[in-house]
Structures are given as C-alpha cells and as structure tokens.
Amino acid sequence: MSKKPNSDVAHLCSLPAVRERCTAMLDLARAGKTVAMDVDESKLPNVVDFVVQLIQRDYKNPTDVPPHSRWRHFEMDGIDRIAELHKEWTVQGVENVEQARRVLDLFIVSVLLDAGAGNEWKFVESGSGKTYRRSEGLAIASLEMFKAGAFSSNPETATQVDAVGLSNLTVDTLRIGMQVSGSNPLVGLDGRCSLLVKLGQVLSGSMMFTGAKYARPGNLIDFLQTKVADNAIDIDDLWAVVQQLKPIWPSRLTLHGTPLGDVWRSRAMQAQATSDASALVPLHKLSQWLTYSLMEPLESILGWTVRRKAHLTGLAEYRNGGLFLDFGVLKPHDEVLDRGMRQAREQAGEGAEVVEMVPLFHPDDDAIVEWRALTVALLDEVGKGVRGVLGMSADTLELAKVLEGGTWKAGREIAAKKRPVTRGPPMNLISDGTVF
C-alpha cells in the first residue's frame, strides 16, 4: 500500500512546508497568478527602512533585541511580571525545573487565548490599574487568571495549569476573568474557552504531558529531557510536542481523514496543483507562536539551546500582514476590496456608524489565505533586507528578533498612524477566536 497519503499529511503539518508553500504563493503573486492579492516588491525597501529605524530607535545595539515571544507581553511598561513570579516561587522554595514547568503552563494557556481581541476590548490590571488591549491585554488577563488558580485543580498550588482545571473551565469563568461585558466585548470568547477545555482533554490523553499526579502542559519538559543531548534539543523535537496539541483546533480541512489545523485551500494553488495536498497552504500561526514562546523559557530558565530555530517562519497574523498592506507591498484586487467592504457593512448592520471601517472576510476566503501566506514569505525578504542594512548575519539577528524589533511593532505603529481611533489592521476577518 502506498505511504503517500500519510506522508502528505506529515509534510503539511511540518515546519518546512510552511515556508515552501508560502514561497510558492509569492512566486504566483510575482507572476500575476494570485486571485486576491497583488504584490509590489518595489515598496519593500520602505518596509525594511521603517523596521531598521524602529530597531535603532529602541535598542542601543541590534544584538539587544529580544526574541519574539509571549514573554514580551508580560513586560509591559517595564514591569517584568515573570521575574516577579520567579521571586515569589523562589521564596516559597520551588525548585528551578518546577518553576520552568509553571511558566510553560502559563505560556501555553496564554498563547491559546491570544487570537485577535477586536478593537473594543480592554483589560484593567488589578495591581497597577493600567489598561491594556489586544495581545498585551490578553496576556495580562491570562496571568491574573493563572495566579488566581482559574486553570488549576491543585488545592495547594494555584499557579499551575492541569487537565482537570481546564476541563472544568466555563465560558462564564473566562468572561469574568477577562472582564468581558456588553460594553467590553471580546471576539470569539466561546472559541477560546473551547480551546482550553480541549487542551485539558489532550493533556489527559498524551504521554508527553502526564506527570506523577497532574497532567500539565509544563510536563513537556520531562518528555524533552529524554531528547536533550549536550544541553540542547532540536526544533523538530519541540515541534513534535506542539503538534500533540493539534486536536484542540476546530475541525477545518482534513486530508485522508486527518484534521490539518491551520491549513487552507487556495484557488491560486489549485490552478497549479498536481495533487490534493499541493492545493493547500499550511500556516500554523498559533502553533509557531507557541513554539517561539516555549523556546525562551527552555533556554533562559533551564539553560538549554534549541537547535535549527531557522526552520520556524514569520507569523501569519494581522500586525505583520497589516504592515505590508499599509505600505502598499500587498494590494487586494479591486473586486476583492469591494466585496470585503460590503461584508463589513453587512456585519455592522444597516445604518450602523463604524469608525475606520476596513474590508472583512471569512478565514477561508482567498483574500485572507493569500494575505497570510504572502506575509510569511515577505517576512523572510524583510529579514534579509534588515540584516543587509545592519550588516548582520542570520545567526546574530535571527528572524525571531526581526519580528520583535521589528515587523510586529512596525505593523502596530503604522496602524496607529493610519487608523488612530481603532489602531486596528487594514483588513480584518470574521474570527472564531482561534485564527490570528
């Protein structure tokens, strides 16, 4: 029997497939064969210059740029909230490996909650009284719920995440914990809760996360310790653990009976396809964001090295993607733009006044699929350009630092200039809380 069906699925779920298929999409765009987006690479140097300016503005030396990771969102306004947790745990006598498990517990839950929050939601931090929005707000909200024991079933330890605690989570608990109300709406609340409940189920059923008493995300450390050689692990070993979480994602496309996760059908790819698999575009945004976020605690707390990080790609999300739209590197076809604006008006409702309305699409629309895929490929090009201007190599300024220093920040800052009221992206999608 042929092994091709299984190998197709394995490839689409791999890291190399993301860069391969997104680069193929860029090649189609260059040839004028995409169905929703045009690309104008003559404007790419403007993006590179803007990113370089931000790096030089915010860091004395480009080598000081930290990696793109969920950790950054816990450092808002100069408060290192993870360091504060470490200090508390150390005083309590919690040993280093257990501290790392707890940080991974927090980061995994926090990343899974980190889909787009919408333009209206905000979170007020209890201790500081500061207000945060979007990714930062979601991070601080998840931290406060974590510290309050919202994800733990351990009566002796609030600051852990375990299968039973997650399985008992309700939408109401999440609504209260994230300060959601009629006047403070959060996009995709039900979807976020469903992800965490499913995470609890996955933890219970996977040997990679079982422990002596509790099935926890942080137990992945114990599994990875079996893979450590010379105090290092390979990115593929970490990716294999993250792939164990694939059953939590909503059922979208399947291939040969296997759910694929953040993988999408493309009409542009279909026109060139030689098989069902070659018509599909894998992006794995949240899985890669999770992988980026897990690497930092493994390296900074446990002292491990993660080899072959370059297999990770840029992230197909609205800040990076918005950067390319706002600079004119990407431009939706006129028909696509008109259709998106009609959908935005319909979503808002007849007669509604919407400030800074932008085109709106479903996640499987070619406009979104091409936007996200082209974003991934163009981030590689920006990385090369930024390193060229700064005279640095990929080893000294890895892609994770270009993103942080960086394209994600640049996307946010250009959005604030062009849409000062919402500060939102130039294109949006109807989200279930599990994409972007």
C-alpha positions, 0 to 999 in steps of 0.5 A: 500500500502506498505511504503517500497519503500519510506522508502528505499529511506529515509534510503539511503539518511540518515546519518546512512546508510552511515556508515552501508553500508560502514561497510558492504563493509569492512566486504566483503573486510575482507572476500575476497568478494570485486571485486576491492579492497583488504584490509590489516588491518595489515598496519593500525597501520602505518596509525594511527602512521603517523596521531598521529605524524602529530597531535603532530607535529602541535598542542601543545595539541590534544584538539587544533585541529580544526574541519574539515571544509571549514573554514580551507581553508580560513586560509591559511598561517595564514591569517584568511580571515573570521575574516577579513570579520567579521571586515569589516561587523562589521564596516559597522554595520551588525548585528551578525545573518546577518553576520552568514547568509553571511558566510553560503552563502559563505560556501555553494557556496564554498563547491559546487565548491570544487570537485577535481581541477586536478593537473594543476590548480592554483589560484593567490590571488589578495591581497597577490599574493600567489598561491594556488591549489586544495581545498585551491585554490578553496576556495580562488577563491570562496571568491574573487568571493563572495566579488566581488558580482559574486553570488549576485543580491543585488545592495547594498550588494555584499557579499551575495549569492541569487537565482537570482545571481546564476541563472544568473551565466555563465560558462564564469563568473566562468572561469574568476573568477577562472582564468581558461585558456588553460594553467590553466585548471580546471576539470569539470568547466561546472559541477560546474557552473551547480551546482550553477545555480541549487542551485539558482533554489532550493533556489527559490523553498524551504521554508527553504531558502526564506527570506523577499526579497532574497532567500539565502542559509544563510536563513537556519538559520531562518528555524533552529531557529524554531528547536533550543531548549536550544541553540542547534539543532540536526544533523538530523535537519541540515541534513534535510536542506542539503538534500533540496539541493539534486536536484542540483546533476546530475541525477545518480541512482534513486530508485522508481523514486527518484534521490539518489545523491551520491549513487552507485551500487556495484557488491560486494553488489549485490552478497549479496543483498536481495533487490534493495536498499541493492545493493547500497552504499550511500556516500554523500561526498559533502553533509557531507562536507557541513554539517561539514562546516555549523556546525562551523559557527552555533556554533562559530558565533551564539553560538549554539551546534549541537547535535549527530555530531557522526552520520556524517562519514569520507569523501569519497574523494581522500586525505583520500582514497589516504592515505590508498592506499599509505600505502598499507591498500587498494590494487586494484586487479591486473586486476583492476590496469591494466585496470585503467592504460590503461584508463589513457593512453587512456585519455592522448592520444597516445604518450602523456608524463604524469608525475606520471601517476596513474590508472583512472576510471569512478565514477561508476566503482567498483574500485572507489565505493569500494575505497570510501566506504572502506575509510569511514569505515577505517576512523572510525578504524583510529579514534579509533586507534588515540584516543587509542594512545592519550588516548582520548575519542570520545567526546574530539577528535571527528572524525571531528578533526581526519580528520583535524589533521589528515587523510586529511593532512596525505593523502596530505603529503604522496602524496607529498612524493610519487608523488612530481611533481603532489602531486596528489592521487594514483588513480584518476577518470574521474570527472564531477566536482561534485564527490570528 
